[in-house]
């Protein structure tokens, strides 16, 4: 029988930003439609799609061989139809690529879609945890600090997020504790990650603060090179002690993390537009959820991908001049390209850590 090969020109994962509404007001939030500064709030997001419209979007993506979805926002639990959308994804199947020993695609197999929920956890209760069991691959719960939690989120109590982690763990729902590391919560990072693991988290997702959205005017939250190294050392230490794996979700310059970590995986190349892309609440697409560039309706996905902007990501035509002669140039993108774009005005600008 002739093997079927999936179309790999479309990123495998669609990050669906189901709503722009949120019950937090995090100072580090990067959603481009919700910036506090009129200078940076230029992203045109014309509303929120209905349940039926999201069904059509999911169908469209599956037809395009997208097989992974992440539901986020805003806060996805503010959608009254969240579980209906979860069920809709879980009843669909798609072609997943199969790889040989050399990592090359050798065929495909039809399997259920992958689904992750990204939330601040504030609204999750026992009923939600019960309903999520067996329906998601992971729930990512944000825990950006302990003592610094209220200051960073605009109010609230970390106990709500910790309770959500515990409830999910008790109902055998895979749960990831997510920490956006800033200059405010770095001093308590050891305790912060430990609290997430003690509450029941299976894994750690670590992100450094990057200017974007509301966070554009909070550059004081950016970590220095030494603070990034400290962040990585602390995270790996806690993961080793807890026997839990962790990963860094926002790519780092390899020159800042060129050491071996025991339980922490660090990415140094941009996955935006290649491994994943974002769909805003109104159905518009962009290559990365940090991106402030609206490339139009998802139904025109092929045209969006063919645009010069998206192709810059696919072809890695965004390396900063300062990195052109670096010995790591084939393994590193010089840090986050969208943060560089937002701060420096172009995708090939320097990562904020070097400014």
Secondary structure as the mmCIF struct_conf table of DSSP 4:
data_model
#
loop_
_struct_conf.conf_type_id
_struct_conf.id
_struct_conf.beg_label_comp_id
_struct_conf.beg_label_asym_id
_struct_conf.beg_label_seq_id
_struct_conf.end_label_comp_id
_struct_conf.end_label_asym_id
_struct_conf.end_label_seq_id
HELX_LH_PP_P HELX_LH_PP_P1 UNK A 2 UNK A 4
BEND BEND1 UNK A 9 UNK A 10
BEND BEND2 UNK A 12 UNK A 12
STRN STRN1 UNK A 13 UNK A 17
BEND BEND3 UNK A 20 UNK A 20
BEND BEND4 UNK A 23 UNK A 23
TURN_TY1_P TURN_TY1_P1 UNK A 27 UNK A 28
TURN_TY1_P TURN_TY1_P2 UNK A 32 UNK A 33
BEND BEND5 UNK A 36 UNK A 37
TURN_TY1_P TURN_TY1_P3 UNK A 38 UNK A 40
HELX_RH_AL_P HELX_RH_AL_P1 UNK A 51 UNK A 63
TURN_TY1_P TURN_TY1_P4 UNK A 64 UNK A 65
STRN STRN2 UNK A 68 UNK A 72
BEND BEND6 UNK A 73 UNK A 74
HELX_RH_3T_P HELX_RH_3T_P1 UNK A 76 UNK A 78
TURN_TY1_P TURN_TY1_P5 UNK A 80 UNK A 81
HELX_RH_AL_P HELX_RH_AL_P2 UNK A 82 UNK A 90
TURN_TY1_P TURN_TY1_P6 UNK A 91 UNK A 91
STRN STRN3 UNK A 93 UNK A 99
TURN_TY1_P TURN_TY1_P7 UNK A 101 UNK A 102
BEND BEND7 UNK A 103 UNK A 103
STRN STRN4 UNK A 105 UNK A 112
HELX_LH_PP_P HELX_LH_PP_P2 UNK A 113 UNK A 113
STRN STRN5 UNK A 114 UNK A 119
TURN_TY1_P TURN_TY1_P8 UNK A 122 UNK A 123
HELX_RH_AL_P HELX_RH_AL_P3 UNK A 126 UNK A 132
TURN_TY1_P TURN_TY1_P9 UNK A 133 UNK A 135
BEND BEND8 UNK A 137 UNK A 137
STRN STRN6 UNK A 138 UNK A 142
BEND BEND9 UNK A 146 UNK A 146
TURN_TY1_P TURN_TY1_P10 UNK A 147 UNK A 148
HELX_RH_AL_P HELX_RH_AL_P4 UNK A 149 UNK A 153
TURN_TY1_P TURN_TY1_P11 UNK A 154 UNK A 154
BEND BEND10 UNK A 155 UNK A 155
HELX_RH_AL_P HELX_RH_AL_P5 UNK A 158 UNK A 170
TURN_TY1_P TURN_TY1_P12 UNK A 171 UNK A 172
STRN STRN7 UNK A 175 UNK A 181
TURN_TY1_P TURN_TY1_P13 UNK A 183 UNK A 185
HELX_RH_3T_P HELX_RH_3T_P2 UNK A 186 UNK A 188
HELX_RH_AL_P HELX_RH_AL_P6 UNK A 189 UNK A 199
TURN_TY1_P TURN_TY1_P14 UNK A 200 UNK A 200
BEND BEND11 UNK A 202 UNK A 202
STRN STRN8 UNK A 203 UNK A 208
HELX_RH_3T_P HELX_RH_3T_P3 UNK A 213 UNK A 217
HELX_RH_3T_P HELX_RH_3T_P4 UNK A 219 UNK A 221
HELX_LH_PP_P HELX_LH_PP_P3 UNK A 222 UNK A 224
HELX_RH_AL_P HELX_RH_AL_P7 UNK A 225 UNK A 242
TURN_TY1_P TURN_TY1_P15 UNK A 243 UNK A 243
STRN STRN9 UNK A 245 UNK A 248
BEND BEND12 UNK A 249 UNK A 250
HELX_RH_3T_P HELX_RH_3T_P5 UNK A 254 UNK A 256
BEND BEND13 UNK A 257 UNK A 257
BEND BEND14 UNK A 259 UNK A 259
BEND BEND15 UNK A 262 UNK A 263
STRN STRN10 UNK A 264 UNK A 266
BEND BEND16 UNK A 269 UNK A 269
STRN STRN11 UNK A 272 UNK A 272
TURN_TY1_P TURN_TY1_P16 UNK A 273 UNK A 275
STRN STRN12 UNK A 276 UNK A 279
TURN_TY1_P TURN_TY1_P17 UNK A 281 UNK A 282
BEND BEND17 UNK A 283 UNK A 283
STRN STRN13 UNK A 284 UNK A 284
STRN STRN14 UNK A 285 UNK A 286
BEND BEND18 UNK A 287 UNK A 288
TURN_TY1_P TURN_TY1_P18 UNK A 289 UNK A 290
STRN STRN15 UNK A 297 UNK A 297
HELX_RH_3T_P HELX_RH_3T_P6 UNK A 298 UNK A 300
HELX_RH_AL_P HELX_RH_AL_P8 UNK A 301 UNK A 306
BEND BEND19 UNK A 307 UNK A 307
HELX_RH_AL_P HELX_RH_AL_P9 UNK A 308 UNK A 314
TURN_TY1_P TURN_TY1_P19 UNK A 315 UNK A 318
HELX_RH_3T_P HELX_RH_3T_P7 UNK A 321 UNK A 323
TURN_TY1_P TURN_TY1_P20 UNK A 324 UNK A 325
TURN_TY1_P TURN_TY1_P21 UNK A 327 UNK A 331
BEND BEND20 UNK A 334 UNK A 335
HELX_RH_AL_P HELX_RH_AL_P10 UNK A 337 UNK A 344
BEND BEND21 UNK A 345 UNK A 346
TURN_TY1_P TURN_TY1_P22 UNK A 347 UNK A 348
BEND BEND22 UNK A 349 UNK A 349
HELX_LH_PP_P HELX_LH_PP_P4 UNK A 350 UNK A 351
HELX_RH_3T_P HELX_RH_3T_P8 UNK A 352 UNK A 354
#
